[in-house]
Each structure stands twice: as C-alpha cells, then as structure tokens.
Amino acid sequence: MHPTIPGFTYQRVTVADNISRDISLNVAVGGSGSPVMLLHGFPQTHLMWRHVAVELAAHHTVICPDLRGYGASEKPAAAADDTYSKRTMAADTVALARALGHDRFALAGHDRGALVAIRAALDHPEVITHLASLDVLPTLDTWDVMHGTTAAVGFHLYLMAQPPGLPEQMIRASADAFFGHFLDIWTRDPQAIPAGIRAEYLAASRAAVPSIVADYRASAGIDVTHDQADRDAGNQLRMPVSVLQQDWGAALGFDAAARWRAWAPDLRHTTVSCGHFMAEEAPGEVVEAVRDLLAR
C-alpha cells in the first residue's frame, strides 16, 4: 500500500494537453471551502503536503496533485520543448481545478511546484487569486544568481540541462543515490521525512527519471524564454504573493526579497530557519503563512 494523506480521497483527473494528448493526473482532494491547490517539489510527490493539507482542509477545499511526470501522474515522453515547460504544467493546474469545479483558486508551490505556480499566476491572473512560493526564485533569476564556485550547490541544474541521453543514463544508473542525496543534504531535521515516506519518494523518482530530467531541461531553455518575455513586457504577479525562503541570498550573494519584489508588488517575503523541505520540517509555519496569505 502506498502512503496517502489522511482523510483525503484520491482520483485520476484528465487534463487537456495541446502538446501531444490528454494526460491524467493523480490527485488527492480533501476538506471544503474556498479552493487551495498545493504543488510539490523535487524529488517528492504530493505527499510532501501531508501535514499542511490536513490543517488547511479544516476551512478549505485542498487539492494536491502529482505534477505531470512525477509520482502516480502520467509521464508523457518529451516530444517537444514545451511538453514539460512550466507553461504547460501550469495549464494542467488550471484544467485540473476546472475539472473539479473551480474557476478560481489559490495556489501554493514548493521547489519545482513553485515554478509551476509562478508561471500559472503570470499566465492566468484571472484564475489564480493568491500565490505562495516555497524556497525558489523565479527561473530567470535562478540562473542569474548562479555564478562562480557557489553555483556548485546547483550542480543538478546544470547536469539535467544537458541534451537528452547522458543525464538520464547517469541518473538512472544511481537513481537512489542521486535522489537520496538531495533528501539528505537539503534536510535539517532528518526525522521530518520518515523511512516510509523517503522510500516512496525514491521509488517514485526512480520510475520517473526521463520526465524529471525533461522538467529540469525545460527550465534551462523554454522556461527562461517565457520568463524573459514577461520581464521584457513588464508583466508582474497581480495577486497577493507570499514567499518563504531559506537564506540563499546570504549564501550566494544576492538580495532575495528584491529579486522577488521585481515580480510581485504585493509581496510578503519571509526568511525561514528550517531546511528546504519546510512543509515537512516546519508545517505549522507554512500553514500560518498560507492562512495569512489567503486573508489578504
């Protein structure tokens, strides 16, 4: 039996894919009230939200999908540059919400899911009412702040940016060591990801190497193009935005809040003391931040 979010029901929802074909997403839904969608990061599944989702479900309809290419959702082959673009993955979220009966919803994302959430908010401002981002910069800024030896912390970004073939081969050959490396070094409280959940993350990632690499490869190509087009056009995030972030600015030499402010005029930026997997290490802090955001 796979672990699940307590009290949530599971279903498969088909979303329209203009790239190749319709795909189905694995989705957990719980609670009632105004809708909030939570998007997971790397190398995880929707289960990373298990604590936060249960708390938010007391007052909201909470929607927790596995992103395309991850977990139990479909993993289409990257037949085009935009199969795993954040624009395509963002369109998945809007189609998913609509299929569940929600024309507007709040969106929170962590890591890769946050990049999808940012793109959804830029592309669909009439749909996304509030945006929460956990521990990333927008794609354009991420590449801009990576330089010199400090960029070694993001070696996986450069590895998976390479043309198809070698990255997939290398990662597949040592999948558990590769994905487990990030679960280890990005966690300040190892107990936050218990053995059963860790095993689920590793198994899910091991089965999704090509699509995970395609997701990252898109962020070194077409996602940058999309972000740059928005920057050039002066497009910004129109809704209230809350950002929770480790102190990457101090580590890599940039002003994280200023980077975010250029995208989000209505911004609350908070530096946290927990590790990267904050929804599991400090779920109370994340719940409080989301509730505060939704009250704005």
C-alpha positions in Angstrom: 0.0 0.0 0.0 1.2 3.5 -0.9 1.0 6.1 1.9 -1.8 8.6 1.5 -2.9 11.9 3.0 -5.2 11.1 5.9 -8.9 11.9 5.2 -8.3 12.8 1.6 -9.9 11.0 -1.4 -7.9 10.0 -4.5 -8.9 10.2 -8.1 -7.4 10.5 -11.5 -8.3 13.6 -13.5 -7.7 14.0 -17.2 -6.4 17.4 -18.3 -6.1 18.7 -21.9 -2.6 18.6 -23.3 -2.3 20.6 -26.5 1.2 19.3 -27.0 0.6 15.6 -27.5 -2.6 14.2 -26.0 -4.7 14.3 -22.9 -3.0 13.1 -19.7 -4.3 12.0 -16.4 -3.1 13.4 -13.0 -3.1 11.6 -9.7 -4.9 13.9 -7.3 -5.8 13.9 -3.6 -8.7 16.2 -2.5 -9.9 16.9 1.0 -11.9 19.4 3.0 -14.4 22.0 1.9 -14.5 25.7 1.3 -12.5 28.1 -0.9 -10.1 26.0 -3.1 -6.3 25.9 -2.5 -4.0 23.8 -4.7 -0.7 22.6 -3.4 2.1 21.7 -5.8 5.0 19.5 -4.7 8.7 19.8 -5.4 11.7 17.6 -6.2 12.4 14.8 -5.5 9.0 14.4 -4.0 5.3 13.7 -4.6 2.0 15.3 -3.4 2.8 13.5 0.0 5.1 16.3 1.0 2.0 18.3 1.8 0.5 15.6 4.1 0.7 17.8 7.3 -0.1 21.1 5.7 -3.0 19.8 3.6 -4.8 18.2 6.6 -4.6 21.5 8.5 -5.8 23.7 5.6 -8.6 21.2 4.9 -10.4 22.4 8.0 -11.5 25.5 6.2 -10.6 25.0 2.5 -11.0 22.5 -0.3 -7.4 21.4 -0.7 -6.2 19.9 -4.0 -2.9 18.0 -4.0 -1.9 16.6 -7.4 1.3 14.8 -8.5 2.7 17.1 -11.2 2.9 15.6 -14.7 6.0 13.5 -14.9 6.0 12.8 -11.2 4.5 10.4 -8.7 1.5 8.5 -10.0 0.6 11.0 -12.7 1.2 10.3 -16.3 4.7 10.8 -17.7 4.4 11.7 -21.4 7.6 11.5 -23.5 9.1 14.9 -24.0 8.1 15.1 -27.7 8.6 18.8 -27.8 10.4 21.5 -25.9 7.3 22.5 -24.1 6.0 19.1 -23.0 7.4 19.9 -19.6 7.6 23.7 -19.8 6.2 25.4 -16.7 3.6 27.0 -19.1 2.3 23.5 -20.0 2.4 22.3 -16.4 0.7 25.5 -15.3 -2.1 24.9 -17.8 -2.5 21.4 -16.2 -3.3 23.0 -12.9 -5.9 25.4 -14.3 -7.6 22.5 -16.2 -7.4 20.3 -13.1 -9.2 22.9 -11.0 -11.8 23.5 -13.6 -12.5 19.8 -13.9 -13.0 19.8 -10.1 -15.5 22.7 -10.4 -13.2 25.6 -9.5 -12.8 28.6 -11.9 -10.6 30.5 -9.4 -8.3 29.2 -6.7 -5.3 29.9 -4.6 -2.0 28.3 -5.4 1.0 27.3 -3.3 4.1 25.6 -4.6 7.3 24.3 -3.3 10.6 24.0 -5.4 9.6 22.7 -8.9 5.9 23.1 -8.0 6.6 26.8 -7.1 8.0 27.4 -10.6 4.8 25.9 -12.0 2.7 28.1 -9.6 4.6 31.2 -10.6 4.0 30.5 -14.3 0.3 29.8 -13.6 0.0 33.1 -11.8 1.7 35.0 -14.7 -0.3 33.2 -17.4 -3.7 33.0 -15.7 -4.0 36.1 -13.4 -7.8 35.9 -13.7 -7.8 32.4 -12.2 -5.1 32.4 -9.5 -6.3 34.5 -6.6 -3.2 34.1 -4.3 0.3 32.8 -4.7 2.6 31.2 -2.2 6.2 30.2 -3.2 8.4 28.0 -1.0 12.1 28.2 -1.4 12.8 29.1 -5.0 13.5 32.2 -7.1 11.7 32.6 -10.5 13.6 30.7 -13.2 15.1 33.7 -14.8 16.5 34.9 -11.5 17.7 31.5 -10.5 20.1 31.3 -13.4 21.1 34.9 -13.0 22.4 34.4 -9.4 24.3 31.2 -10.1 27.9 32.0 -10.8 31.4 31.0 -9.8 32.1 28.3 -7.3 29.0 29.0 -5.3 27.0 27.6 -8.3 28.2 24.1 -7.3 25.3 23.9 -4.9 23.1 23.7 -8.0 25.1 21.1 -9.9 21.9 19.1 -10.7 20.5 22.1 -12.6 23.5 22.0 -15.0 23.5 18.2 -15.3 19.9 18.0 -16.2 20.2 20.9 -18.6 22.4 18.8 -21.0 20.9 17.3 -24.2 18.9 14.1 -23.9 20.9 11.0 -23.3 23.8 11.3 -20.8 21.9 12.9 -17.9 19.2 10.2 -18.0 21.8 7.4 -18.2 23.9 8.7 -15.3 20.9 9.3 -13.0 19.2 6.1 -13.9 22.4 4.2 -13.0 22.4 5.5 -9.5 18.9 6.8 -9.0 18.5 6.1 -5.3 21.9 7.7 -4.5 21.2 10.7 -6.7 17.7 11.5 -5.4 18.6 10.5 -1.9 21.5 12.9 -1.9 19.0 15.9 -2.1 16.7 14.4 0.6 19.8 14.2 2.8 21.6 17.5 2.3 18.6 19.7 2.0 17.0 18.5 5.3 18.0 20.0 8.6 15.6 17.6 10.5 16.0 14.1 9.1 13.1 12.9 11.1 10.8 15.1 9.1 11.0 12.6 6.2 10.4 9.2 7.8 11.6 6.0 6.2 8.3 5.1 4.6 7.9 8.5 3.0 11.5 8.5 1.9 11.1 5.1 0.3 8.0 6.4 -1.5 9.9 9.4 -2.9 12.8 7.3 -4.0 10.6 4.8 -5.8 8.5 7.5 -7.5 11.7 9.3 -8.7 13.4 6.1 -9.8 10.4 5.4 -12.0 10.3 9.0 -13.5 13.9 9.8 -14.5 13.2 10.8 -18.1 10.3 13.1 -17.2 12.1 14.6 -14.2 15.1 15.4 -16.3 12.8 16.8 -19.0 11.2 19.1 -16.4 14.6 20.5 -15.4 15.8 20.7 -19.0 12.8 22.9 -19.8 13.9 25.3 -17.0 17.3 25.7 -18.8 15.6 26.5 -22.1 12.0 27.4 -22.9 11.1 28.4 -19.3 13.8 31.1 -19.4 12.4 32.3 -22.7 9.0 32.6 -21.2 10.2 34.4 -18.1 12.3 36.8 -20.2 9.3 37.7 -22.4 7.4 38.6 -19.3 10.2 40.6 -17.9 10.6 42.5 -21.2 6.9 43.2 -21.3 6.8 44.4 -17.7 4.4 41.7 -16.7 4.1 41.1 -12.9 2.2 38.9 -10.5 -1.0 40.8 -9.9 -2.3 38.9 -6.8 -1.0 38.8 -3.2 2.2 36.8 -3.0 3.9 35.3 0.0 7.4 33.8 -0.2 9.1 31.6 2.3 12.7 31.1 1.6 15.9 29.9 3.2 18.7 32.5 3.3 20.0 31.6 -0.1 20.8 35.3 -0.7 23.4 35.3 2.0 24.9 32.1 0.8 25.0 33.1 -2.9 25.3 36.9 -2.6 22.0 38.3 -3.8 19.0 40.1 -2.3 16.2 37.5 -2.5 13.5 39.9 -1.4 14.5 42.5 -4.0 14.5 39.8 -6.7 11.0 38.8 -5.7 9.8 42.4 -5.4 10.6 43.0 -9.1 7.9 40.3 -9.9 5.5 40.8 -7.1 4.5 44.3 -5.9 2.1 42.9 -3.3 4.8 40.8 -1.5 5.4 39.3 1.9 8.9 37.7 2.0 10.0 35.7 5.0 13.3 34.0 5.6 13.0 30.7 7.4 15.4 28.8 9.7 14.3 25.3 8.7 15.7 23.3 5.8 14.5 23.2 2.2 11.6 20.7 2.9 9.8 23.2 5.0 6.3 21.8 4.5 7.6 18.7 6.3 10.1 20.3 8.7 8.0 23.3 9.8 4.4 22.6 8.6 2.9 24.9 11.2 4.9 27.9 9.8 3.8 27.0 6.3 0.1 26.7 7.4 0.3 30.0 9.1 1.8 31.7 6.1 -0.8 30.3 3.7 -3.6 31.3 6.0 -2.2 34.8 6.3 -1.9 35.0 2.5 -5.5 33.9 2.0 -6.7 36.6 4.4 -5.1 39.4 2.2 
